[in-house]
Structures are given as structure tokens and as C-alpha cells.
């Protein structure tokens, strides 16, 4: 799929078909997503794929801060990817001091790039995704027994789209672009 077309056609999906997503498919998507750029090539993003329905349902029930829309999205999707980042590396020197005034901001920046790259790779393979930011991080860490020193950056629902939603209205380029010089 052409890159620009992929970017323009990818949508946030909230309704999924009852069709499984396999570990092999998730592996292929992460194979592509791992090429997302990171701070000093630190590659601190991690992907925890949840294919087990009971585990997914538990996260939906206990890990979404009672935000029912996210719970429903997780239950509807065939898979859930919990995207984490290793703490204290992106934005820091080896001795732990911040490299720039942005400090740990770079950890979130790297997670965002990786998340979008994952979603574009999934779209390229015919899968829909939804990036979710309302979640109970300590509860998700507990449920999945995530490694110490990893922070949950996003939850990504993954599955075959039930429908192809229309693109939301976008601002005109003139509203978001300033050319200097």
C-alpha cells in the first residue's frame, strides 16, 4: 500500500468483526513497527499482545477506569496490544541526567511514533486499530505482570473492522502550517 494513501485511509475502529487475529499477524505488524525511530536508537518500546479473551475481558472490566467505551472497544476487538516503554532511557544520558529540558517527554514521543507505526502496519494488513489512552496503569501492570521499569503508554485494540468509517473533518493546511523564510 502506498504510504500517503495508508496514512490518509487509516481510521480509528470501534466495531470489529468476530474474526480472530493470530499471533503471527501481530508478529508481522511488530516486525514492521520496530523500525519506528527512537531516541538515540534506544528501541525502548515493547508490545504485549493479549489474544486470550478472558484476559482481554478482565482488562476491559478492571483496567479502564470505568470508562465503558474503552471497555467495550477492548471486548469487541480480537486482540489488545499494550504498548509500553522502558523507563529512564529516552531523553537521558547514561548517568541518568536529562539530555534536554524535555526530560522524559522523549519516552512518550517514542511511544507515539511506535504506536502510529504499529497502526499503519496493521492497516496495511487489513486490520483496524484504536489507540486508547484512558486506562488504569497500575491495574494493567498487575493483570499482565509487566516487567518492572516499563510504563504503559497506550492500549491498542486490533481486529477486522466491522465498517469503514468516514474520515473526520481535518483542518485546512493553511491553519496548521507556517512557512518561514
C-alpha positions in Angstrom: 0.0 0.0 0.0 1.3 3.5 -0.9 2.4 5.3 2.3 0.4 8.5 1.8 -2.7 6.6 1.0 -2.2 4.4 4.0 -1.9 7.5 6.2 -5.0 9.1 4.8 -7.2 6.0 4.9 -6.3 4.6 8.3 -9.2 5.2 10.8 -9.8 4.6 14.5 -12.0 1.5 14.5 -14.6 0.9 17.3 -16.6 -2.0 15.9 -14.9 -5.3 14.9 -15.9 -8.5 13.2 -15.9 -11.7 15.2 -12.8 -12.9 13.4 -9.6 -13.9 15.3 -6.3 -12.1 14.9 -3.3 -14.5 15.2 0.0 -14.3 17.0 1.6 -14.5 13.5 -0.3 -11.4 12.3 0.7 -9.4 15.4 4.3 -10.6 14.9 4.3 -9.4 11.3 3.0 -6.0 12.4 5.6 -5.6 15.2 8.2 -6.7 12.7 7.4 -3.5 10.7 6.7 -1.3 13.7 10.1 -2.0 15.2 11.6 0.2 12.5 10.0 3.3 14.1 12.7 5.8 15.1 13.5 6.2 18.8 15.7 8.4 20.9 19.3 7.7 20.0 18.1 4.4 18.6 17.3 3.2 22.1 14.4 1.0 21.0 12.7 1.1 24.4 9.1 0.4 23.1 7.6 -3.0 24.0 4.5 -4.7 22.7 2.4 -7.0 24.9 -0.2 -8.7 22.8 -3.3 -10.1 24.5 -5.1 -12.6 22.4 -6.8 -14.5 25.3 -10.5 -13.5 25.5 -10.7 -13.9 29.3 -7.6 -11.8 29.9 -8.8 -9.2 27.5 -12.2 -9.1 29.2 -10.5 -8.7 32.6 -8.6 -5.7 31.3 -11.8 -4.3 29.9 -13.6 -4.7 33.2 -10.8 -3.7 35.6 -8.2 -1.7 33.7 -10.2 1.1 32.0 -11.0 3.4 34.9 -14.7 2.6 34.5 -14.6 4.3 31.0 -17.2 2.0 29.4 -16.3 3.0 25.8 -12.8 1.7 26.2 -14.1 -1.5 27.9 -16.5 -2.1 25.0 -13.7 -1.4 22.4 -11.4 -3.9 24.1 -14.1 -6.6 24.3 -15.1 -6.1 20.7 -11.6 -6.4 19.3 -9.9 -9.7 18.6 -6.7 -8.6 20.2 -5.3 -6.0 22.5 -1.8 -4.7 22.4 -0.4 -3.0 25.5 2.3 -0.7 24.3 4.9 0.0 27.0 8.3 1.9 27.2 11.3 1.1 29.3 11.7 4.0 31.8 14.6 6.3 32.2 16.4 5.9 28.8 14.8 8.1 26.2 15.8 11.6 26.9 18.5 10.7 29.3 22.3 10.3 29.4 23.7 7.0 30.6 24.3 8.5 34.1 20.5 9.3 34.3 20.7 13.1 33.8 18.3 14.6 31.3 19.9 15.4 28.0 17.5 18.2 27.2 14.9 20.3 29.0 12.2 17.8 27.8 13.5 15.0 30.0 11.1 12.1 30.0 9.0 13.7 27.3 11.0 11.7 24.8 9.8 8.4 26.2 6.2 9.4 25.3 7.4 10.8 22.0 8.9 7.5 21.1 5.8 5.6 22.2 3.7 7.8 20.0 5.8 7.2 16.9 5.8 3.5 17.6 2.1 3.4 18.2 1.3 5.2 14.9 3.7 3.0 13.0 2.1 -0.1 14.5 -1.4 1.1 13.5 -0.3 1.9 10.0 1.3 -1.5 9.6 -1.9 -3.1 10.9 -4.0 -1.1 8.4 -1.7 -2.2 5.6 -2.5 -5.8 6.5 -6.3 -5.1 6.5 -6.7 -4.8 10.3 -8.3 -1.9 12.2 -6.9 -0.3 15.3 -8.0 2.1 18.1 -5.4 3.8 20.3 -6.8 4.3 23.8 -5.3 6.5 26.5 -7.8 6.1 29.3 -6.6 3.2 31.4 -5.6 2.2 34.9 -1.8 1.7 34.5 -1.1 0.0 37.9 -4.0 -2.4 37.3 -2.9 -3.3 33.8 0.7 -3.8 35.1 -0.7 -6.1 37.8 -3.0 -8.1 35.5 -0.3 -8.7 32.9 2.5 -8.9 35.4 4.5 -6.4 33.3 8.3 -6.1 33.9 9.4 -3.6 36.5 10.7 -0.4 34.9 8.2 -0.4 32.0 5.4 2.2 31.8 2.2 1.6 29.9 1.9 4.2 27.1 -1.2 3.1 25.2 -3.7 0.4 24.7 -4.3 -0.6 21.1 -7.4 -2.6 20.1 -6.8 -4.7 17.0 -9.2 -6.5 14.8 -11.0 -6.7 11.5 -13.2 -3.6 11.0 -16.9 -4.1 11.0 -17.4 -1.0 8.9 -15.2 1.6 7.1 -15.9 4.9 8.9 -15.8 8.2 7.1 -12.8 10.4 7.7 -13.3 13.0 10.4 -13.1 16.7 9.2 -9.5 17.9 9.2 -8.2 21.4 9.5 -7.0 23.1 6.3 -3.2 23.1 5.8 -3.3 26.9 6.0 -4.5 26.6 9.6 -1.6 24.3 10.7 1.3 25.3 8.6 3.6 28.3 8.9 6.4 28.6 6.4 9.2 30.9 7.5 11.7 32.3 5.0 
